[in-house]
Amino acid sequence: MKVINNTDITKYFDEASEFYMQDIGVVFQAVLLNHSPVATLDYLAGKLNLEKAKEVLDLGCGIGSSMLYYSKRYPSINLTGVTISSKQVEIGSLPLSMWGNGKATILEGDYHYTNLPSKKYDRIYLFESSCYSTDPTRLIAELNRLCNNDGVVLIKDIFLDENLENLSADKKESLNRLQQIYKVPVAKLSDIINKLELEGFEVEVENLDPPKWTMDKWFEGFTLKNGTLTDMGKYHNIQNNITEFPPVSWRLIKAKKTNEKL
């Protein structure tokens, strides 16, 4: 199995972002609340309590659509986004400069090692972007460095349910296909929770399960009603279907800073 690295991930988003916009929409999230990007963003904003936030950081921000939405809905907050893809910076910078109230900025960089100020941010979120981390230990250490002492981190993503060595051959193959198609390393849920707790966060986990949370709109983006593949479907080579669903689950992790690093 090929190990996924930052070069693979950068190339993926430089190439695929326009297909996402064309066939999925400007909000690059696979699992949605009540089939709605707006309902999803509002729910996540509630979990972050953005009404009381001042400095907000979006790590793995894509083209900045969540930032743009939040900058309009919460005009008093300052938003900074980081993406590894120069293409996404190019796509997202103009809308943010035009409609982001002058308080939303998208930057190119590696979210494992940012040059952003320590302890500046009272809210940090990663919406379906932590799964692209090639070094979760380093990422969580960076979250700890960036998050202020009363801050909150919100991670919405897919996570492994089991240890790799416990998976059947079919499940290992389906996981490998998922990883190679989408360039997602994917971490084990318990490992991420343990790392957050070691960095001094109190952790709550919520399951994002059907029927409230679904991927219908995501799958619709790959195939037209006549059965032909969209550009998104062709790019991801969806003809080679994953015969067994990968051993992953959708979770929402809310981590509150406690100042007590273990």
N, C-alpha and C positions, 0 to 999 in steps of 0.2 A: 504494500500500500504506500503510495507516494505521500510523503509528509508535506502538508500545506504550509507555505511560508508567506510573508508579507508581500513578496513580489507577485505571487499567484493572486492574492486578494486584491491588490492594487490593479492588476491587469483585468481581473474580473469586473470590478466596478467601473473602470475606465471604459470597458467595452459594453457592459450590460445595462448601464444606467438609463440610456435612451430607450431600450426595450422595456424596462420596468415602467417608465413614464408612459410609453405608448400603449402597453397592453395590460398593465396593472393599475397605474395611476401614480400620482406624485407622492403619495404616502407609501413608502416601501415597508409595509408591515404585512406579514402573511396571515396572522391570526387576528381577527377583529371581533369586537364586542357588537353583537346584534347586527353583523354584516356591515358595520358603519365605521369608516375612518374617523369621522367627527366624534361619534360616541366613544370610540376608543381613546382618542386624544383627551377628551373631556374627563373620562374615567381616570386616566393616568395622571392628569393634572390634579384631580382631587386627591389622589394618593400622595402626590408631592406637596399638596397644599400650596400651590403656586401663588395664590392670592397674597400670601405672606412672605414670598420670596423676594430677594433683591438681585442676587447674582446667580445665574442659572447656566449650567454647562451641559451640552449635548455631545456625548462622546460616541463617535460613529454616526454622525448626523446625516449622512447621505447628502441629498441636495438641499437640505435645510427646511423641508416642508413642515415638520413639527415646530421648528423654531419660528417660522413665518406665522403659523397659526397662533402660537402662544404669544408672539409679540403683538398681535392684534387684540387678542383676548385679554392679555394682562400687560397693558402699555407701560406700567411702572417698572417692569423687570428688565434687567440687562441680560441678553442671551449671547453665549459664545458656543460655536459648534466646531468640532474637529472631525475631519475625514481624511483617510489615507489617499483618496483619489483626487488628482488634479482636475479630472473631468467633472467630478461632482462640485468642486469649488467653482469651476467655470459656469456650470449650469445654475447653481444656487445663488451666486453672488448678486446677480442683477435683480431678481425678485426681492431679495432681502434688502438691497440698497434702495429699491423703489418703494416697498410697502412694509418694511420692517421697523418703521418709526425711528430709524436711526439708532436702534438699540439692539441690533442683531448682526453678528459677524460670523462668517464661516472661514475657517482656517484649514490649510493643508498640513497634515502631520500624523505621526504615529501616536495613538492614544496611550501606548505603554510608556512613552517618554515625551511628555509635552514640556514646553518651556513656559507654561502658564504659572502665575503666582501661587505659592503655597497658601492653603487655608483661606482661599478667597471665596469659594463657592458654597452657598447654603443649600443648593439643590443641584444634584448631578443625575442625569438619566442616560441609560443605554437601552434604546428600544430596538430589540432584535439586532444588536451589534456586538454584544459580548461574545456571542458564539464564534465570531471571527478572531478572537484573541488567540495568538500563537504562544502566549505566555501568561496564563491567568494569574499566577502569583505576582508577576510584575505589574499587571494591570490593576490588581486590587491594592497593591502598595501605592500605586499612583493615585487611585481613588482616595486613599487615606491621606496622602499628601495634599491633594487639592481641596478636600472637603473641610469646611470649617468645623469648629468644635460642637456646634449644635445642628450640623447639617444632616441631610437625608440623601441617600443614593437609591435610585429605583432601577431595577434591571428586569426587563421583560424579554424572555428568550426561550429557546429550546435547550434542554439539558439531557444528558445521558441518565438513564434510570439504573443501570447496572454497571458492574465492573466489566471491562472488555473481556477479561479471561473467562467470564461466566456466560458469555453470549454463544448461542448456537452458530454454526457456520453460515446459515441463511441470514441471521440477524447481523452478523459481522459483515456479510456482503452488502446487505441493504444499507448499513451504516456507512460503509465505504463509498457506495454509490452516492448517497446524500452528501457526504463530505466532498467528493470530487466534483459533483455537478455544481454545487453552490459555493465551494471553496470555504467550507465551515469546519474548523477543527472540532468544535463542540466539546464542552467540558462536562464532567459528572457533577450533578447537583450537590451532592454531599461535600464534594471537594471545594466548591465555590463557597458554600455556607461556612465550612471550617476556616477557609482563608479569610473571609470577611470577619469572622469572630476573632481570629488571631490578630487582626488589624484594629480591633476595638470597636466593632459595630455590633449592635443588637439586630438580629435578623428575624423577619417574618416572611413566610412563604405562602403564596396563594396559588391554587391550581387554576389554570385557564382552560376549562374543559367545555365541550359541547353540553347543552345546546346554546348556551349564552355566547361562547367563544367558538368561532368557526373559521375555516380556511376556504370557504366557498368562492369568494371573490378572487382569491389567489389562484385556485385551480382553473377558474374561468379564463384567466389571463393567458393560459397556455394553448388553448384549443378553441377554434371558432365553432359556431353552431353546426356548420356542415362537416365537422370532424377534421378539418385541415388545421395544421399547427400554425400558431401565430409566430411572429418573429421571435418573441420571448420563448416559445416552445421549441423552435428550431435551434436557438442559441444554446438552450439547456439540453438539447438532444433528448427530449422527453419520449421519443419513440421507444427508447430502451427503458421500459417501465421498471420501477422497483417492485418486485413481486411480493415482498413482505415489508410491512411498514417498519421503518427503523425504530430501534428501542429508545426513543426520545419522547419527552413530554414538554408541554408549554407551562412555564411557571412565571410568576411575578414575585421578585424578591425586593422587599423593602428593608433597607439597612440604615439604621440610625446611629450616628456617631455617639460614643459614650466616653471617649477620652481615656479608656482603660485598655490599652494594647496588652494582649496576653504574652 
